[in-house]
Amino acid sequence: MPEEVLFESESSQSREAIASYLRTVAENLESGNAISLKAGTESVTLDPPARPTFEVKAEREGPTDSPGELSIEFELEWDENGGDGDGGSGQLEIE
């Protein structure tokens, strides 16, 4: 399926600043509000349904015998036609 990037932002941030962004997303999800993303002249507002699919992924990129790049990705997915997510692989725990 082709992918269209509606918004993208990448910058070095402090752990505290990242926590603040994630807290705002969490508060909007909890209250049922849309999520607006803005950077410079780019912006997009998305309104996730009540039950989107929540994907969490930890990755390591690079050669297996030398240091690589580690990442944690958080992704919300849902059908554009308003449908909820399609389930998942089990109960997530984050500690």
PEKAGI-V786979 format. One record per backbone hydrogen bond with DSSP energy under -1.0 kcal/mol. CO is the residue of the C=O (numbers start at 1). NH is the residue of the N-H. If there is no record, write none. Layout:
# PEKAGI-V786979
co = (CO/CO)
nh = (NH/NH)
This chain:
# PEKAGI-V786979
co = (14/15/16/17/18/19/20/21/22/23/24/25/26/27/28/35/37/39/42/44/46/51/53/55/57/59/61/63/69/71/73/75/77/79)
nh = (18/19/20/21/22/23/24/25/26/27/28/29/30/31/33/46/44/42/39/37/35/85/77/75/73/71/69/66/61/59/57/55/53/82)
